[in-house]
Amino acid sequence: DQGYIVKTIRKPCFNYEDIQAAFRFADQNRSVGQHALNPESSRAHTIYTINYQRQKKHSSGKIVETVTARLNLVDLAGSERTDLAGTSGTMLKEGNAINLSLSALGTCIKALSEGKKPNFRDSKLTLLLQASMTNGKVVMIAALSPASICYDETVSTLRFADRIKQVKIKAAKNVTTDPVAEMKKAMEEERAKLQAEIDALRSRCTDGGGGGADMAELQDALQTQAEAAASMKEEFERRMRELEESAEERQQRAQSINEMQSIALGGVALTPEAVTGPHLANLHEDVRLAETLLYEFKEGTTVIGRSDKENPPTLEFNGMGMVKNHAQVVFENGTVTLTANTNGRVFANGQPVKKPVELKHNMRVWLGNNYAFRFVFPGKEDEGEKFDEGEKPDYFFAEQEIAEACGGASEVAGAAGGVSPGISAKLSDALKKVDQANIIAVDLGQRVEFEAKIFKNRTTGENDVVIRANMGDGVELFWPMEKFNERLVIMSNEWASWQNCEESGQAYSLKDAVSNPFVDNDFQLVGECDVWLRSLANMIEHHADPCILAPSGKVEGRTQVSIVPCDSNHKEGPWEDNEENDPFVDDPNDLLDEEIAFKVKISNIVFDMGQERAHCKFHHTFVRYRIDPTDRDGENSEWNETEKCEECTYNPSLKYKKLHTMKVNPQRLNLLMNGRIILQVYGKMAADSKVDELPRSGKRGELMKLDADIAEQRKKIEELDAKIQECKKKLAPQERRGSRAAPLP
C-alpha cells in the first residue's frame, strides 16, 4: 500500500551527452496509459536523479576531498478522479496508488511548512525525496487545467504549491575528506537510531505495559532493522566498488549498460550519432518524442515481431496488433526489402504490404496498430520521395495515408457537401481507433466488427463521425465517438488482461454482460422519419405512416403519426361548414401573429419483419421529436417523448398524443409551409440480438484461417450449384422432347 520502486540502474556519465542519453532512455520507458481524460496519462511518478561528484587528489593520487551533490528532477503523476477518468482494473489500482503517495507527500510538506517533524516512511515517494526536502533547494512547477470540471484539483494544486513556498530548508555543502570513514559513520548513526527505537519497544513489552500491538510493532521494527542493515551493507559495497573503479572500468560498465538498455527497448539505438546504415525512425504525435528511437538494419535478415521465447525476434514490439514473426526486413546488395507475415498488419506509404516491398528513403511504415516509422537510408536520399527543403513526413502525414487506405477517402467523398478539415481529422483518428477495436475483438473472441462512418445530422444538417458496430445476425448499432472512446478504454484494459493471461498460460474470462464493452444495453437509435407540416399551414388534419430510416439507410419499419389542428378552445374537429371555431384558413398568411394549437398523435410502430430474422430486434421502444429545434428558448425546442413499450414486438403500441401551441411569426410560418418534424425511434436491443462470442483460441491466425476455410467451402458450393444449373439446361430439351413423344394415358 506504500507503492514500490522499480529496480534502478546507476549509469556512469562522463559528459552532458551521456546524461541526455540516460534521460532519453528513461522517457522511452515511462509507464503511460489511456483513459477518458488523457490518452497518455502517467501511471507512475518519475524521478530522474543526477549525482554529481568532484574530487581533489594529492600529487600521490590519494583523494583528499570529495564534494557531492544530488539533483532530483521529479515528475509527479497527477491526482485522478476515477469517476471522470473512467479507469478500472489495473489502471484504477494505479490511480489509487498515485493518490495515496501524493497524499503522503502533501502531509510531509504540510508538516515541514509548520516546522513539525514529518514521517517520510509513509510512502516510498517521500522516502526517496527525504534528502531533497531536508537538505536542499526545492523548485516546483504546478500544472493546472482551465477546465471547470477540474476546479477542485486546480485549487488543491495551488494550495500544495503554496505550502512548498512556506518550507524553509537550510542546505549544507556535502564535503567529505575520507569517504570510507564518512560511509561507516552514516551507517553507524542509522543503526544506532534503529536500535534505540527497538530498545524502547522492548522496554515497553518487558515492563508489562505493552500489549499485542507493541509486540507487533517490535517485530516490524526488527524486520525493518534487518532490511536496513542489508541495504546499508549493499550500498557500502557498491560505493566501495565505485571508489576503487578505474576510468577504463567505468567506461566498460557504461557500455555494458547501454547494450542492456538497447535490448530492453527491442533493439533501439541509444546514440543516434552511431547509426550510419538504413534504419527506422519512430514517428509520434508529440514532436519532442518523434524520431528519438532509431532501429538500424544490419546486413542479412531482421525479424520483427512480438516476444517469442522459442524464436526471439531481432526487433521486439509487443503492442496492439503485433504478432509473432510479424514481418521481415532483408538488407543485402544495398537494397532493403520489407515482407509482411500473413497475419501481420503492415503498411508502407499508407498501402497494405501484401508482397515484398523495396523500402526507399522517406517511406512511411506502420507495424501493428500503433507503431509508425519513417524509413531513413543514409547516402540514398535522392532515391526517395522528395519534400520541401527542411521538411519531412511526420506522424500526421503517415496517419492521413492510413485513413485514406482504410476507406477514409470514399467516406469523405460520399458525405453531402464535402467534409471540413476538422471532420477529416476526426475521421482519421476514428479509423485508427476502429482498427484497434477490431484487433481487440478478434483476440478476445468477440464476433463484432467496427467501422467509422460520416453521418449527417438531419436535425442540424452538419456532418459528424460515428462508429457502426456490426453485432452480427443483421444487428447494426451506431455509437457517437464519445461513447466509442469510453468503451475503447475498457476494451484496451481487457486486452491487456488477456495478454497477461496468454503469457502466463492462464485462462482468460471476459466481464459479464453488464460491464462487457462489446455488449450495449443502452437505448439505441433505431432510425428517423419525417412528418411534413404543410397541412398545418392551412390547419388541415394530416395522417401519415412515414418510413423509419436507420442510420445505415435501411428501412426498419413505419410509424403511424397524425397532426391534428385544434380550435381556440384546444378542441379537435370535426366542425360544421362555416363554423366560427373552425381553424381552417385558405391563405397561410392569415395565421401570422395568431396563436395556433394542434395535437401530435403517435399511435404505434410497425417494424419490418424482414427475412433474415425470426424475432424482433428491439424492446422498450419509444419515439421522441421536437417541433422547432431553432426555437432554443421556447418549449417547442424541447424533446417530447412517448411512453416506452416494454414488449419485444413488431407492433409496439404507444397511444401517444400531446397538445402544442405556437405563436406564428414569419419564421414559423416558413416552418409550417416548408418544414418537417423529425421523429427519432429508440429501443433497447433484444437479448438474442446481442453479440455472439467466438471460441477463444487466443490466436488471431487461427480465427482468420477459420474464416478462410468457410469462404473456401462457400466457393465450392457455388461451383457445385453452377454445375447443377448447367446440367439442368442440358437435360431440359430432352425432357421437352420426351414429353411430346409420350403417349397419353
Secondary structure, DSSP 8 states (H G I E B T S, - for coil): --------------SHHHHHHHHHHHHHT--EE--SS-TTEE-S-EEEEEEEEEEEE-TTS-EEEEEEEEEEEEE------HHHHT--HHHHHHHHHHHHHHHHHHHHHHHHHTT----GGG-HHHHHTHHHHHSS-----------GGGHHHHHHHHHHHHHHHH-------EEES-HHHHHHHHHHHHHHHHHHHHHHHHHHHHTT---HHHHHHHHHHHHHHHHHHHHHHHHHHHHHHHHH--HHHHHHHHHHHHHHHHHHTTS-BS-GGG--S-EEEE--SSTTTTT--EEE--SEEEEEES--SSS--SEE--STT--TT-EEEEEETTEEEEEE-TT--EEETTEE--S-EE--TT-EEEETTTEEEEEE-TT-GGGS---STT----HHHHHHHHHHHTTHHHHHHHSTT---HHHHHHHHHHHHHHHHHHHHHHHTTEE-EEEEEEEE-TTT--EEEEEEEEEETTEEEEEEHHHHHHHHHHHHHHHHHHHHHHHHT-------TTT-TT---SEEEEEEEEEE-GGGGGT--EEE--EEE-TTS-EEEEEEEEEEEE-TTS------TT-TT----SSGGGGTT-EEEEEEEEEEEEE---SS-SS-SEEEEEEEEES-TT-TTSGGGS-EE---B-S--SS-EEEEEEEEEEE--HHHHHHHHH-EEEEEEEEEE-GGGS-EE----S-HHHHHHHHHHHHHHHHHHHHHHHHHHHHHHHHHHHHHHHHHHS---
